[in-house]
Amino acid sequence: MTQSRQQIPSPRRVGVREFRGNLTSFLKQVEDGQRFVLTSHHKVVAEIGPPSAGVVMRKPGALRGKIKVADDFDGLPADVLKSMEDGT
């Protein structure tokens, strides 16, 4: 019995200069699932690809109204303030 192995294509190697010059095109390919290895002077400097399944997009304002700041948050006790002012 033969098992079929799913072939994962190796990322395409692209120079940083080429990537920067065609950024929009490369990002569209990333959205389609393509992965790239970015090189500079034949040295790998980065990998770019679609986000992993565990990445959650942050939703600004999601905690609005759920966090309370104490009334004295920005106040210091008198002895601490005095020691900071005196430098002792």
PDB file of N, CA, C and O in Angstrom:
ATOM      1  N   MET A   1       0.853  -1.166   0.000  1.00  0.00           N
ATOM      2  CA  MET A   1       0.000   0.000   0.000  1.00  0.00           C
ATOM      3  C   MET A   1       0.904   1.236   0.000  1.00  0.00           C
ATOM      4  O   MET A   1       1.836   1.326   0.800  1.00  0.00           O
ATOM      5  N   THR A   2       0.635   2.168  -0.879  1.00  0.00           N
ATOM      6  CA  THR A   2       1.437   3.386  -0.939  1.00  0.00           C
ATOM      7  C   THR A   2       0.677   4.525  -0.299  1.00  0.00           C
ATOM      8  O   THR A   2      -0.533   4.678  -0.466  1.00  0.00           O
ATOM      9  N   GLN A   3       1.422   5.307   0.429  1.00  0.00           N
ATOM     10  CA  GLN A   3       0.824   6.489   1.042  1.00  0.00           C
ATOM     11  C   GLN A   3       1.161   7.691   0.189  1.00  0.00           C
ATOM     12  O   GLN A   3       2.302   7.856  -0.245  1.00  0.00           O
ATOM     13  N   SER A   4       0.174   8.528  -0.051  1.00  0.00           N
ATOM     14  CA  SER A   4       0.459   9.734  -0.823  1.00  0.00           C
ATOM     15  C   SER A   4       0.858  10.837   0.150  1.00  0.00           C
ATOM     16  O   SER A   4       0.157  11.123   1.121  1.00  0.00           O
ATOM     17  N   ARG A   5       1.981  11.432  -0.134  1.00  0.00           N
ATOM     18  CA  ARG A   5       2.447  12.542   0.692  1.00  0.00           C
ATOM     19  C   ARG A   5       2.055  13.840   0.019  1.00  0.00           C
ATOM     20  O   ARG A   5       2.216  14.018  -1.188  1.00  0.00           O
ATOM     21  N   GLN A   6       1.540  14.731   0.828  1.00  0.00           N
ATOM     22  CA  GLN A   6       1.163  16.029   0.287  1.00  0.00           C
ATOM     23  C   GLN A   6       2.433  16.838   0.057  1.00  0.00           C
ATOM     24  O   GLN A   6       3.204  17.078   0.986  1.00  0.00           O
ATOM     25  N   GLN A   7       2.640  17.246  -1.163  1.00  0.00           N
ATOM     26  CA  GLN A   7       3.821  18.027  -1.500  1.00  0.00           C
ATOM     27  C   GLN A   7       3.576  19.487  -1.167  1.00  0.00           C
ATOM     28  O   GLN A   7       2.634  20.105  -1.665  1.00  0.00           O
ATOM     29  N   ILE A   8       4.437  20.029  -0.319  1.00  0.00           N
ATOM     30  CA  ILE A   8       4.375  21.452   0.010  1.00  0.00           C
ATOM     31  C   ILE A   8       5.470  22.126  -0.797  1.00  0.00           C
ATOM     32  O   ILE A   8       6.654  21.855  -0.594  1.00  0.00           O
ATOM     33  N   PRO A   9       5.077  23.005  -1.716  1.00  0.00           N
ATOM     34  CA  PRO A   9       6.096  23.637  -2.550  1.00  0.00           C
ATOM     35  C   PRO A   9       7.023  24.507  -1.707  1.00  0.00           C
ATOM     36  O   PRO A   9       6.593  25.181  -0.771  1.00  0.00           O
ATOM     37  N   SER A  10       8.302  24.475  -2.062  1.00  0.00           N
ATOM     38  CA  SER A  10       9.246  25.302  -1.321  1.00  0.00           C
ATOM     39  C   SER A  10       9.011  26.766  -1.693  1.00  0.00           C
ATOM     40  O   SER A  10       8.602  27.069  -2.814  1.00  0.00           O
ATOM     41  N   PRO A  11       9.269  27.662  -0.755  1.00  0.00           N
ATOM     42  CA  PRO A  11       9.038  29.087  -1.032  1.00  0.00           C
ATOM     43  C   PRO A  11       9.932  29.573  -2.165  1.00  0.00           C
ATOM     44  O   PRO A  11      11.065  29.118  -2.324  1.00  0.00           O
ATOM     45  N   ARG A  12       9.413  30.479  -2.925  1.00  0.00           N
ATOM     46  CA  ARG A  12      10.174  31.074  -4.026  1.00  0.00           C
ATOM     47  C   ARG A  12      11.170  32.081  -3.460  1.00  0.00           C
ATOM     48  O   ARG A  12      10.813  32.878  -2.592  1.00  0.00           O
ATOM     49  N   ARG A  13      12.403  32.057  -3.934  1.00  0.00           N
ATOM     50  CA  ARG A  13      13.438  32.996  -3.503  1.00  0.00           C
ATOM     51  C   ARG A  13      13.327  34.270  -4.332  1.00  0.00           C
ATOM     52  O   ARG A  13      13.283  34.227  -5.561  1.00  0.00           O
ATOM     53  N   VAL A  14      13.281  35.405  -3.634  1.00  0.00           N
ATOM     54  CA  VAL A  14      13.141  36.696  -4.301  1.00  0.00           C
ATOM     55  C   VAL A  14      14.087  37.684  -3.641  1.00  0.00           C
ATOM     56  O   VAL A  14      14.193  37.727  -2.415  1.00  0.00           O
ATOM     57  N   GLY A  15      14.767  38.466  -4.442  1.00  0.00           N
ATOM     58  CA  GLY A  15      15.626  39.516  -3.913  1.00  0.00           C
ATOM     59  C   GLY A  15      14.795  40.640  -3.312  1.00  0.00           C
ATOM     60  O   GLY A  15      13.694  40.929  -3.780  1.00  0.00           O
ATOM     61  N   VAL A  16      15.324  41.262  -2.286  1.00  0.00           N
ATOM     62  CA  VAL A  16      14.607  42.347  -1.601  1.00  0.00           C
ATOM     63  C   VAL A  16      14.270  43.467  -2.582  1.00  0.00           C
ATOM     64  O   VAL A  16      13.171  44.020  -2.540  1.00  0.00           O
ATOM     65  N   ARG A  17      15.199  43.797  -3.454  1.00  0.00           N
ATOM     66  CA  ARG A  17      14.971  44.883  -4.419  1.00  0.00           C
ATOM     67  C   ARG A  17      13.798  44.550  -5.340  1.00  0.00           C
ATOM     68  O   ARG A  17      12.943  45.400  -5.588  1.00  0.00           O
ATOM     69  N   GLU A  18      13.754  43.320  -5.846  1.00  0.00           N
ATOM     70  CA  GLU A  18      12.649  42.901  -6.717  1.00  0.00           C
ATOM     71  C   GLU A  18      11.334  42.907  -5.942  1.00  0.00           C
ATOM     72  O   GLU A  18      10.303  43.351  -6.449  1.00  0.00           O
ATOM     73  N   PHE A  19      11.383  42.409  -4.710  1.00  0.00           N
ATOM     74  CA  PHE A  19      10.181  42.361  -3.882  1.00  0.00           C
ATOM     75  C   PHE A  19       9.638  43.771  -3.642  1.00  0.00           C
ATOM     76  O   PHE A  19       8.439  44.012  -3.779  1.00  0.00           O
ATOM     77  N   ARG A  20      10.515  44.683  -3.288  1.00  0.00           N
ATOM     78  CA  ARG A  20      10.107  46.065  -3.009  1.00  0.00           C
ATOM     79  C   ARG A  20       9.532  46.712  -4.273  1.00  0.00           C
ATOM     80  O   ARG A  20       8.553  47.455  -4.200  1.00  0.00           O
ATOM     81  N   GLY A  21      10.137  46.433  -5.426  1.00  0.00           N
ATOM     82  CA  GLY A  21       9.674  47.033  -6.667  1.00  0.00           C
ATOM     83  C   GLY A  21       8.325  46.517  -7.140  1.00  0.00           C
ATOM     84  O   GLY A  21       7.633  47.202  -7.892  1.00  0.00           O
ATOM     85  N   ASN A  22       7.946  45.333  -6.717  1.00  0.00           N
ATOM     86  CA  ASN A  22       6.679  44.714  -7.143  1.00  0.00           C
ATOM     87  C   ASN A  22       5.839  44.322  -5.935  1.00  0.00           C
ATOM     88  O   ASN A  22       5.165  43.292  -5.954  1.00  0.00           O
ATOM     89  N   LEU A  23       5.874  45.124  -4.903  1.00  0.00           N
ATOM     90  CA  LEU A  23       5.242  44.795  -3.626  1.00  0.00           C
ATOM     91  C   LEU A  23       3.782  44.404  -3.765  1.00  0.00           C
ATOM     92  O   LEU A  23       3.364  43.384  -3.217  1.00  0.00           O
ATOM     93  N   THR A  24       3.006  45.189  -4.481  1.00  0.00           N
ATOM     94  CA  THR A  24       1.574  44.903  -4.610  1.00  0.00           C
ATOM     95  C   THR A  24       1.337  43.531  -5.237  1.00  0.00           C
ATOM     96  O   THR A  24       0.493  42.768  -4.766  1.00  0.00           O
ATOM     97  N   SER A  25       2.066  43.227  -6.278  1.00  0.00           N
ATOM     98  CA  SER A  25       1.924  41.936  -6.943  1.00  0.00           C
ATOM     99  C   SER A  25       2.289  40.783  -6.000  1.00  0.00           C
ATOM    100  O   SER A  25       1.577  39.781  -5.931  1.00  0.00           O
ATOM    101  N   PHE A  26       3.395  40.934  -5.282  1.00  0.00           N
ATOM    102  CA  PHE A  26       3.810  39.873  -4.357  1.00  0.00           C
ATOM    103  C   PHE A  26       2.805  39.699  -3.224  1.00  0.00           C
ATOM    104  O   PHE A  26       2.519  38.570  -2.826  1.00  0.00           O
ATOM    105  N   LEU A  27       2.267  40.796  -2.699  1.00  0.00           N
ATOM    106  CA  LEU A  27       1.288  40.678  -1.614  1.00  0.00           C
ATOM    107  C   LEU A  27       0.009  39.990  -2.079  1.00  0.00           C
ATOM    108  O   LEU A  27      -0.615  39.258  -1.311  1.00  0.00           O
ATOM    109  N   LYS A  28      -0.385  40.220  -3.330  1.00  0.00           N
ATOM    110  CA  LYS A  28      -1.551  39.507  -3.865  1.00  0.00           C
ATOM    111  C   LYS A  28      -1.268  38.006  -3.929  1.00  0.00           C
ATOM    112  O   LYS A  28      -2.145  37.190  -3.645  1.00  0.00           O
ATOM    113  N   GLN A  29      -0.039  37.649  -4.304  1.00  0.00           N
ATOM    114  CA  GLN A  29       0.329  36.233  -4.346  1.00  0.00           C
ATOM    115  C   GLN A  29       0.347  35.629  -2.945  1.00  0.00           C
ATOM    116  O   GLN A  29      -0.034  34.472  -2.765  1.00  0.00           O
ATOM    117  N   VAL A  30       0.785  36.400  -1.954  1.00  0.00           N
ATOM    118  CA  VAL A  30       0.774  35.933  -0.566  1.00  0.00           C
ATOM    119  C   VAL A  30      -0.667  35.678  -0.122  1.00  0.00           C
ATOM    120  O   VAL A  30      -0.947  34.685   0.549  1.00  0.00           O
ATOM    121  N   GLU A  31      -1.574  36.575  -0.496  1.00  0.00           N
ATOM    122  CA  GLU A  31      -2.988  36.374  -0.162  1.00  0.00           C
ATOM    123  C   GLU A  31      -3.522  35.082  -0.769  1.00  0.00           C
ATOM    124  O   GLU A  31      -4.425  34.454  -0.217  1.00  0.00           O
ATOM    125  N   ASP A  32      -2.957  34.692  -1.908  1.00  0.00           N
ATOM    126  CA  ASP A  32      -3.376  33.447  -2.570  1.00  0.00           C
ATOM    127  C   ASP A  32      -2.671  32.220  -2.012  1.00  0.00           C
ATOM    128  O   ASP A  32      -2.893  31.109  -2.494  1.00  0.00           O
ATOM    129  N   GLY A  33      -1.823  32.404  -0.999  1.00  0.00           N
ATOM    130  CA  GLY A  33      -1.182  31.274  -0.343  1.00  0.00           C
ATOM    131  C   GLY A  33       0.281  31.055  -0.678  1.00  0.00           C
ATOM    132  O   GLY A  33       0.902  30.137  -0.144  1.00  0.00           O
ATOM    133  N   GLN A  34       0.840  31.874  -1.547  1.00  0.00           N
ATOM    134  CA  GLN A  34       2.241  31.723  -1.933  1.00  0.00           C
ATOM    135  C   GLN A  34       3.159  32.191  -0.797  1.00  0.00           C
ATOM    136  O   GLN A  34       2.828  33.131  -0.073  1.00  0.00           O
ATOM    137  N   ARG A  35       4.301  31.536  -0.647  1.00  0.00           N
ATOM    138  CA  ARG A  35       5.303  31.914   0.349  1.00  0.00           C
ATOM    139  C   ARG A  35       6.564  32.344  -0.390  1.00  0.00           C
ATOM    140  O   ARG A  35       6.870  31.827  -1.465  1.00  0.00           O
ATOM    141  N   PHE A  36       7.297  33.299   0.198  1.00  0.00           N
ATOM    142  CA  PHE A  36       8.529  33.799  -0.393  1.00  0.00           C
ATOM    143  C   PHE A  36       9.637  33.834   0.640  1.00  0.00           C
ATOM    144  O   PHE A  36       9.397  34.054   1.827  1.00  0.00           O
ATOM    145  N   VAL A  37      10.852  33.613   0.170  1.00  0.00           N
ATOM    146  CA  VAL A  37      12.049  33.795   0.983  1.00  0.00           C
ATOM    147  C   VAL A  37      12.751  35.009   0.381  1.00  0.00           C
ATOM    148  O   VAL A  37      13.119  35.001  -0.794  1.00  0.00           O
ATOM    149  N   LEU A  38      12.935  36.046   1.188  1.00  0.00           N
ATOM    150  CA  LEU A  38      13.578  37.261   0.702  1.00  0.00           C
ATOM    151  C   LEU A  38      15.072  37.180   0.943  1.00  0.00           C
ATOM    152  O   LEU A  38      15.529  36.790   2.017  1.00  0.00           O
ATOM    153  N   THR A  39      15.824  37.558  -0.085  1.00  0.00           N
ATOM    154  CA  THR A  39      17.280  37.496   0.012  1.00  0.00           C
ATOM    155  C   THR A  39      17.880  38.875  -0.247  1.00  0.00           C
ATOM    156  O   THR A  39      17.327  39.694  -0.981  1.00  0.00           O
ATOM    157  N   SER A  40      19.016  39.097   0.373  1.00  0.00           N
ATOM    158  CA  SER A  40      19.799  40.297   0.136  1.00  0.00           C
ATOM    159  C   SER A  40      21.243  39.849  -0.011  1.00  0.00           C
ATOM    160  O   SER A  40      21.813  39.261   0.908  1.00  0.00           O
ATOM    161  N   HIS A  41      21.829  40.124  -1.159  1.00  0.00           N
ATOM    162  CA  HIS A  41      23.197  39.690  -1.456  1.00  0.00           C
ATOM    163  C   HIS A  41      23.336  38.175  -1.258  1.00  0.00           C
ATOM    164  O   HIS A  41      24.306  37.700  -0.667  1.00  0.00           O
ATOM    165  N   HIS A  42      22.351  37.432  -1.761  1.00  0.00           N
ATOM    166  CA  HIS A  42      22.311  35.962  -1.732  1.00  0.00           C
ATOM    167  C   HIS A  42      22.203  35.381  -0.316  1.00  0.00           C
ATOM    168  O   HIS A  42      22.444  34.190  -0.115  1.00  0.00           O
ATOM    169  N   LYS A  43      21.847  36.206   0.648  1.00  0.00           N
ATOM    170  CA  LYS A  43      21.669  35.749   2.027  1.00  0.00           C
ATOM    171  C   LYS A  43      20.184  35.876   2.389  1.00  0.00           C
ATOM    172  O   LYS A  43      19.574  36.919   2.154  1.00  0.00           O
ATOM    173  N   VAL A  44      19.611  34.823   2.957  1.00  0.00           N
ATOM    174  CA  VAL A  44      18.198  34.857   3.354  1.00  0.00           C
ATOM    175  C   VAL A  44      18.043  35.822   4.528  1.00  0.00           C
ATOM    176  O   VAL A  44      18.723  35.696   5.546  1.00  0.00           O
ATOM    177  N   VAL A  45      17.126  36.797   4.367  1.00  0.00           N
ATOM    178  CA  VAL A  45      16.906  37.786   5.421  1.00  0.00           C
ATOM    179  C   VAL A  45      15.496  37.724   6.007  1.00  0.00           C
ATOM    180  O   VAL A  45      15.261  38.228   7.105  1.00  0.00           O
ATOM    181  N   ALA A  46      14.557  37.107   5.282  1.00  0.00           N
ATOM    182  CA  ALA A  46      13.186  37.061   5.799  1.00  0.00           C
ATOM    183  C   ALA A  46      12.374  36.042   5.023  1.00  0.00           C
ATOM    184  O   ALA A  46      12.734  35.639   3.917  1.00  0.00           O
ATOM    185  N   GLU A  47      11.276  35.638   5.629  1.00  0.00           N
ATOM    186  CA  GLU A  47      10.277  34.812   4.963  1.00  0.00           C
ATOM    187  C   GLU A  47       8.957  35.549   5.051  1.00  0.00           C
ATOM    188  O   GLU A  47       8.651  36.177   6.064  1.00  0.00           O
ATOM    189  N   ILE A  48       8.184  35.469   3.994  1.00  0.00           N
ATOM    190  CA  ILE A  48       6.870  36.101   4.014  1.00  0.00           C
ATOM    191  C   ILE A  48       5.864  35.121   3.436  1.00  0.00           C
ATOM    192  O   ILE A  48       6.130  34.437   2.448  1.00  0.00           O
ATOM    193  N   GLY A  49       4.710  35.069   4.071  1.00  0.00           N
ATOM    194  CA  GLY A  49       3.661  34.166   3.632  1.00  0.00           C
ATOM    195  C   GLY A  49       2.373  34.483   4.358  1.00  0.00           C
ATOM    196  O   GLY A  49       2.333  35.392   5.187  1.00  0.00           O
ATOM    197  N   PRO A  50       1.331  33.751   4.059  1.00  0.00           N
ATOM    198  CA  PRO A  50       0.054  33.976   4.734  1.00  0.00           C
ATOM    199  C   PRO A  50       0.192  33.740   6.232  1.00  0.00           C
ATOM    200  O   PRO A  50       1.028  32.940   6.654  1.00  0.00           O
ATOM    201  N   PRO A  51      -0.605  34.415   7.034  1.00  0.00           N
ATOM    202  CA  PRO A  51      -0.527  34.203   8.484  1.00  0.00           C
ATOM    203  C   PRO A  51      -0.948  32.784   8.846  1.00  0.00           C
ATOM    204  O   PRO A  51      -1.747  32.158   8.149  1.00  0.00           O
ATOM    205  N   SER A  52      -0.395  32.290   9.949  1.00  0.00           N
ATOM    206  CA  SER A  52      -0.783  30.963  10.417  1.00  0.00           C
ATOM    207  C   SER A  52      -2.211  31.011  10.951  1.00  0.00           C
ATOM    208  O   SER A  52      -2.753  32.086  11.208  1.00  0.00           O
ATOM    209  N   ALA A  53      -2.801  29.859  11.110  1.00  0.00           N
ATOM    210  CA  ALA A  53      -4.206  29.771  11.530  1.00  0.00           C
ATOM    211  C   ALA A  53      -4.441  30.363  12.917  1.00  0.00           C
ATOM    212  O   ALA A  53      -5.554  30.791  13.223  1.00  0.00           O
ATOM    213  N   GLY A  54      -3.403  30.392  13.763  1.00  0.00           N
ATOM    214  CA  GLY A  54      -3.571  30.872  15.125  1.00  0.00           C
ATOM    215  C   GLY A  54      -3.518  32.388  15.288  1.00  0.00           C
ATOM    216  O   GLY A  54      -3.702  32.894  16.395  1.00  0.00           O
ATOM    217  N   VAL A  55      -3.271  33.114  14.211  1.00  0.00           N
ATOM    218  CA  VAL A  55      -3.165  34.570  14.301  1.00  0.00           C
ATOM    219  C   VAL A  55      -4.558  35.178  14.382  1.00  0.00           C
ATOM    220  O   VAL A  55      -5.417  34.925  13.537  1.00  0.00           O
ATOM    221  N   VAL A  56      -4.759  35.978  15.410  1.00  0.00           N
ATOM    222  CA  VAL A  56      -6.042  36.636  15.604  1.00  0.00           C
ATOM    223  C   VAL A  56      -5.835  38.135  15.399  1.00  0.00           C
ATOM    224  O   VAL A  56      -4.929  38.728  15.986  1.00  0.00           O
ATOM    225  N   MET A  57      -6.657  38.727  14.586  1.00  0.00           N
ATOM    226  CA  MET A  57      -6.557  40.163  14.351  1.00  0.00           C
ATOM    227  C   MET A  57      -7.079  40.917  15.566  1.00  0.00           C
ATOM    228  O   MET A  57      -8.140  40.598  16.103  1.00  0.00           O
ATOM    229  N   ARG A  58      -6.326  41.912  15.986  1.00  0.00           N
ATOM    230  CA  ARG A  58      -6.725  42.732  17.128  1.00  0.00           C
ATOM    231  C   ARG A  58      -7.875  43.641  16.715  1.00  0.00           C
ATOM    232  O   ARG A  58      -7.859  44.237  15.638  1.00  0.00           O
ATOM    233  N   LYS A  59      -8.864  43.733  17.583  1.00  0.00           N
ATOM    234  CA  LYS A  59     -10.010  44.590  17.310  1.00  0.00           C
ATOM    235  C   LYS A  59      -9.906  45.813  18.220  1.00  0.00           C
ATOM    236  O   LYS A  59     -10.163  45.712  19.420  1.00  0.00           O
ATOM    237  N   PRO A  60      -9.532  46.970  17.660  1.00  0.00           N
ATOM    238  CA  PRO A  60      -9.409  48.173  18.487  1.00  0.00           C
ATOM    239  C   PRO A  60     -10.716  48.482  19.218  1.00  0.00           C
ATOM    240  O   PRO A  60     -11.801  48.400  18.643  1.00  0.00           O
ATOM    241  N   GLY A  61     -10.589  48.831  20.473  1.00  0.00           N
ATOM    242  CA  GLY A  61     -11.752  49.202  21.266  1.00  0.00           C
ATOM    243  C   GLY A  61     -12.492  48.034  21.880  1.00  0.00           C
ATOM    244  O   GLY A  61     -13.540  48.227  22.496  1.00  0.00           O
ATOM    245  N   ALA A  62     -11.970  46.817  21.727  1.00  0.00           N
ATOM    246  CA  ALA A  62     -12.669  45.638  22.226  1.00  0.00           C
ATOM    247  C   ALA A  62     -12.827  45.658  23.746  1.00  0.00           C
ATOM    248  O   ALA A  62     -13.765  45.063  24.276  1.00  0.00           O
ATOM    249  N   LEU A  63     -11.923  46.332  24.449  1.00  0.00           N
ATOM    250  CA  LEU A  63     -11.995  46.376  25.920  1.00  0.00           C
ATOM    251  C   LEU A  63     -12.579  47.690  26.442  1.00  0.00           C
ATOM    252  O   LEU A  63     -12.567  47.940  27.647  1.00  0.00           O
ATOM    253  N   ARG A  64     -13.084  48.519  25.547  1.00  0.00           N
ATOM    254  CA  ARG A  64     -13.654  49.796  25.973  1.00  0.00           C
ATOM    255  C   ARG A  64     -14.752  49.570  27.008  1.00  0.00           C
ATOM    256  O   ARG A  64     -15.681  48.795  26.784  1.00  0.00           O
ATOM    257  N   GLY A  65     -14.633  50.248  28.129  1.00  0.00           N
ATOM    258  CA  GLY A  65     -15.621  50.139  29.196  1.00  0.00           C
ATOM    259  C   GLY A  65     -15.388  48.969  30.139  1.00  0.00           C
ATOM    260  O   GLY A  65     -16.106  48.827  31.129  1.00  0.00           O
ATOM    261  N   LYS A  66     -14.392  48.124  29.851  1.00  0.00           N
ATOM    262  CA  LYS A  66     -14.131  46.961  30.688  1.00  0.00           C
ATOM    263  C   LYS A  66     -12.920  47.158  31.599  1.00  0.00           C
ATOM    264  O   LYS A  66     -12.679  46.345  32.491  1.00  0.00           O
ATOM    265  N   ILE A  67     -12.161  48.225  31.382  1.00  0.00           N
ATOM    266  CA  ILE A  67     -10.974  48.480  32.190  1.00  0.00           C
ATOM    267  C   ILE A  67     -11.218  49.722  33.024  1.00  0.00           C
ATOM    268  O   ILE A  67     -11.625  50.762  32.507  1.00  0.00           O
ATOM    269  N   LYS A  68     -10.970  49.607  34.305  1.00  0.00           N
ATOM    270  CA  LYS A  68     -11.140  50.751  35.220  1.00  0.00           C
ATOM    271  C   LYS A  68      -9.779  51.181  35.725  1.00  0.00           C
ATOM    272  O   LYS A  68      -8.961  50.346  36.111  1.00  0.00           O
ATOM    273  N   VAL A  69      -9.537  52.472  35.724  1.00  0.00           N
ATOM    274  CA  VAL A  69      -8.305  53.044  36.248  1.00  0.00           C
ATOM    275  C   VAL A  69      -8.646  53.657  37.604  1.00  0.00           C
ATOM    276  O   VAL A  69      -9.620  54.397  37.738  1.00  0.00           O
ATOM    277  N   ALA A  70      -7.836  53.339  38.596  1.00  0.00           N
ATOM    278  CA  ALA A  70      -8.082  53.857  39.944  1.00  0.00           C
ATOM    279  C   ALA A  70      -8.030  55.383  39.938  1.00  0.00           C
ATOM    280  O   ALA A  70      -7.281  55.979  39.165  1.00  0.00           O
ATOM    281  N   ASP A  71      -8.821  56.007  40.794  1.00  0.00           N
ATOM    282  CA  ASP A  71      -8.862  57.471  40.873  1.00  0.00           C
ATOM    283  C   ASP A  71      -7.501  58.062  41.217  1.00  0.00           C
ATOM    284  O   ASP A  71      -7.170  59.161  40.770  1.00  0.00           O
ATOM    285  N   ASP A  72      -6.710  57.340  42.009  1.00  0.00           N
ATOM    286  CA  ASP A  72      -5.406  57.860  42.425  1.00  0.00           C
ATOM    287  C   ASP A  72      -4.265  57.301  41.560  1.00  0.00           C
ATOM    288  O   ASP A  72      -3.117  57.263  42.002  1.00  0.00           O
ATOM    289  N   PHE A  73      -4.575  56.873  40.346  1.00  0.00           N
ATOM    290  CA  PHE A  73      -3.589  56.242  39.477  1.00  0.00           C
ATOM    291  C   PHE A  73      -2.338  57.093  39.288  1.00  0.00           C
ATOM    292  O   PHE A  73      -1.222  56.582  39.383  1.00  0.00           O
ATOM    293  N   ASP A  74      -2.511  58.362  39.027  1.00  0.00           N
ATOM    294  CA  ASP A  74      -1.357  59.211  38.747  1.00  0.00           C
ATOM    295  C   ASP A  74      -0.871  59.984  39.973  1.00  0.00           C
ATOM    296  O   ASP A  74      -0.028  60.869  39.834  1.00  0.00           O
ATOM    297  N   GLY A  75      -1.371  59.680  41.151  1.00  0.00           N
ATOM    298  CA  GLY A  75      -0.931  60.339  42.376  1.00  0.00           C
ATOM    299  C   GLY A  75       0.121  59.507  43.096  1.00  0.00           C
ATOM    300  O   GLY A  75       0.043  58.279  43.121  1.00  0.00           O
ATOM    301  N   LEU A  76       1.094  60.177  43.676  1.00  0.00           N
ATOM    302  CA  LEU A  76       2.131  59.491  44.449  1.00  0.00           C
ATOM    303  C   LEU A  76       1.953  59.805  45.928  1.00  0.00           C
ATOM    304  O   LEU A  76       1.527  60.906  46.278  1.00  0.00           O
ATOM    305  N   PRO A  77       2.272  58.855  46.798  1.00  0.00           N
ATOM    306  CA  PRO A  77       2.247  59.163  48.233  1.00  0.00           C
ATOM    307  C   PRO A  77       3.233  60.304  48.520  1.00  0.00           C
ATOM    308  O   PRO A  77       4.262  60.423  47.855  1.00  0.00           O
ATOM    309  N   ALA A  78       2.915  61.126  49.501  1.00  0.00           N
ATOM    310  CA  ALA A  78       3.709  62.317  49.811  1.00  0.00           C
ATOM    311  C   ALA A  78       5.178  61.972  50.079  1.00  0.00           C
ATOM    312  O   ALA A  78       6.067  62.687  49.617  1.00  0.00           O
ATOM    313  N   ASP A  79       5.449  60.878  50.824  1.00  0.00           N
ATOM    314  CA  ASP A  79       6.833  60.538  51.139  1.00  0.00           C
ATOM    315  C   ASP A  79       7.633  60.136  49.896  1.00  0.00           C
ATOM    316  O   ASP A  79       8.823  60.437  49.803  1.00  0.00           O
ATOM    317  N   VAL A  80       6.998  59.469  48.958  1.00  0.00           N
ATOM    318  CA  VAL A  80       7.675  59.074  47.720  1.00  0.00           C
ATOM    319  C   VAL A  80       7.946  60.311  46.873  1.00  0.00           C
ATOM    320  O   VAL A  80       9.037  60.468  46.325  1.00  0.00           O
ATOM    321  N   LEU A  81       6.961  61.178  46.767  1.00  0.00           N
ATOM    322  CA  LEU A  81       7.127  62.405  45.988  1.00  0.00           C
ATOM    323  C   LEU A  81       8.236  63.266  46.577  1.00  0.00           C
ATOM    324  O   LEU A  81       9.054  63.805  45.833  1.00  0.00           O
ATOM    325  N   LYS A  82       8.278  63.406  47.919  1.00  0.00           N
ATOM    326  CA  LYS A  82       9.305  64.215  48.581  1.00  0.00           C
ATOM    327  C   LYS A  82      10.696  63.619  48.336  1.00  0.00           C
ATOM    328  O   LYS A  82      11.643  64.361  48.076  1.00  0.00           O
ATOM    329  N   SER A  83      10.832  62.282  48.415  1.00  0.00           N
ATOM    330  CA  SER A  83      12.134  61.670  48.200  1.00  0.00           C
ATOM    331  C   SER A  83      12.608  61.854  46.751  1.00  0.00           C
ATOM    332  O   SER A  83      13.808  61.961  46.498  1.00  0.00           O
ATOM    333  N   MET A  84      11.685  61.889  45.827  1.00  0.00           N
ATOM    334  CA  MET A  84      12.057  62.118  44.422  1.00  0.00           C
ATOM    335  C   MET A  84      12.482  63.563  44.196  1.00  0.00           C
ATOM    336  O   MET A  84      13.407  63.834  43.430  1.00  0.00           O
ATOM    337  N   GLU A  85      11.810  64.474  44.857  1.00  0.00           N
ATOM    338  CA  GLU A  85      12.151  65.897  44.704  1.00  0.00           C
ATOM    339  C   GLU A  85      13.458  66.240  45.398  1.00  0.00           C
ATOM    340  O   GLU A  85      14.233  67.055  44.898  1.00  0.00           O
ATOM    341  N   ASP A  86      13.707  65.621  46.553  1.00  0.00           N
ATOM    342  CA  ASP A  86      14.935  65.892  47.307  1.00  0.00           C
ATOM    343  C   ASP A  86      16.132  65.161  46.737  1.00  0.00           C
ATOM    344  O   ASP A  86      17.273  65.548  46.993  1.00  0.00           O
ATOM    345  N   GLY A  87      15.896  64.125  45.978  1.00  0.00           N
ATOM    346  CA  GLY A  87      16.987  63.331  45.415  1.00  0.00           C
ATOM    347  C   GLY A  87      17.606  62.392  46.423  1.00  0.00           C
ATOM    348  O   GLY A  87      18.749  61.972  46.238  1.00  0.00           O
ATOM    349  N   THR A  88      16.896  62.044  47.489  1.00  0.00           N
ATOM    350  CA  THR A  88      17.424  61.123  48.491  1.00  0.00           C
ATOM    351  C   THR A  88      16.745  59.789  48.415  1.00  0.00           C
ATOM    352  O   THR A  88      17.066  58.887  49.188  1.00  0.00           O
TER     353      THR A  88
END
